[in-house]
Amino acid sequence: MDVLKTIKNLLAIEEDDESYDTVINIHIYNLTQIILNFCKIDTLPEQLKPVLVTKIIEHMRDTEDFRQAVKTSFGDTAITYNDTAITDSVLEDATNQLKRFRKLYAST
């Protein structure tokens, strides 16, 4: 599953519109790290990618206006990101799904 492409499709963002890619990729990275840390695993299983996609979409839709998350200007090249950081609390209702993949101990 191509996570970026799926998220853009579900948010009705044109595939060739790259203006949201940086923000979405930051969310993908951050939430992936949160999931990996919660589950105490090193790589994200394919079965958890739908959880990742769902949580990012929910988070972006809950943002006041995710389409305003990126502001660019070409003058002196300024890029501004609204504070739409993903935190552990995003996963609160997904913990039952994540627990199936959680290791009880960290491998050494």
Residue pairs with C-beta under 8 A, 6 or more apart in sequence:
1 46
1 49
1 50
1 53
3 28
3 49
3 52
3 53
4 21
4 24
4 25
4 28
5 15
6 53
7 24
7 28
7 53
7 56
7 57
7 60
8 14
8 15
8 17
8 20
8 24
9 15
10 53
10 57
11 20
11 57
11 60
11 61
11 66
13 20
19 70
19 72
20 66
20 67
20 69
20 70
22 70
22 81
23 66
23 69
23 70
23 81
23 84
24 56
24 60
26 81
27 56
27 59
27 60
27 84
27 86
28 52
28 56
30 85
30 86
31 52
31 55
31 56
31 59
31 86
31 90
31 91
32 44
32 52
34 86
34 87
34 88
34 90
34 91
35 44
35 48
35 51
35 52
35 91
35 98
36 42
36 43
36 44
38 88
38 91
38 95
38 98
38 102
39 48
39 98
39 101
39 102
39 103
40 102
40 103
40 105
40 106
41 101
41 102
41 103
44 52
45 101
47 101
48 97
48 98
48 101
51 94
51 97
51 98
54 94
55 86
55 90
55 91
55 94
56 86
58 90
59 84
59 86
59 90
60 66
60 69
60 84
63 69
63 82
63 84
64 82
66 84
68 82
69 81
69 82
69 84
70 79
70 80
70 81
71 78
71 79
71 80
72 78
72 79
72 80
91 98
